[in-house]
Amino acid sequence: MAQYAAQMRQMLQQLYSKNSNDPKYVQEQLMKLDKEGFFKDRKPFLDSAGSQFFICFGPTPQVDGGYTAFGQMVDGDETLKKIEAVAAASDQDNQGRPKERVTLTKAWVEAAK
């Protein structure tokens, strides 16, 4: 089992144990998460901590539970369309990312009013 999965399992076991004194219940909950694939394939999403963000042009269910969606674009549709055009015209790698890198050099974030 990957180190991440072992750490996550231990943390969840502690949480379930706080809510129930029944060790059988705790193990059943962990087994249920195992069966549903909770501990599988999440590591790539959790090790990308930093200040980067992603712009997605379509649904991305593969990142559900691994990232937090935030913000709303209120201006700059023309810039977004240019970025999407480069992404669409560029060859993509096996993970759907364009091979031609697109870099934003300036962006603003404002608190909601």
Residue, then its C-alpha position, 0 to 999 in steps of 0.5 A: m500500500a502506498q505511503y499516502a494510503a496508509q497515512m490516510r487510512q490511519m487518520l480515518q481510523q482515528l476519526y471513526s474510532k472517536n465516533s464509535n467504540d466498536p472496532k468492527y464498525v471502524q474496520e467495516q467503514l475502512m473496508k467500504l472506502d477501500k472497496e469504493g477505491f477511496f485510497k486509490d489514485r489520489k496521490p497525484f492530486l495531493d502532492s501538487a501543493g503550491s500556488q498554481f491553479f488550473i483552468c479547465f475547459g470542460p468537466t474534470p471528474q478525475v480531480d473531484g475530491g483532490y482539488t478545491a474549485f474557487g473563484q469565478m471569472v467576471d472579465g477576460d473572456e477574450t483571454l480565456k478563448k485565446i488560451e483554449a484555442v492554443a490548447a485545442a490546436s496543440d498536440q496533447d500528452n497522454q494526460g490531455r495537457p497541451k504540449e505547447r505551454v501557456t503561461l499567464t503573466k498577470a492575474w487579479v484576485e479580488a474578495a467578493k463584495 
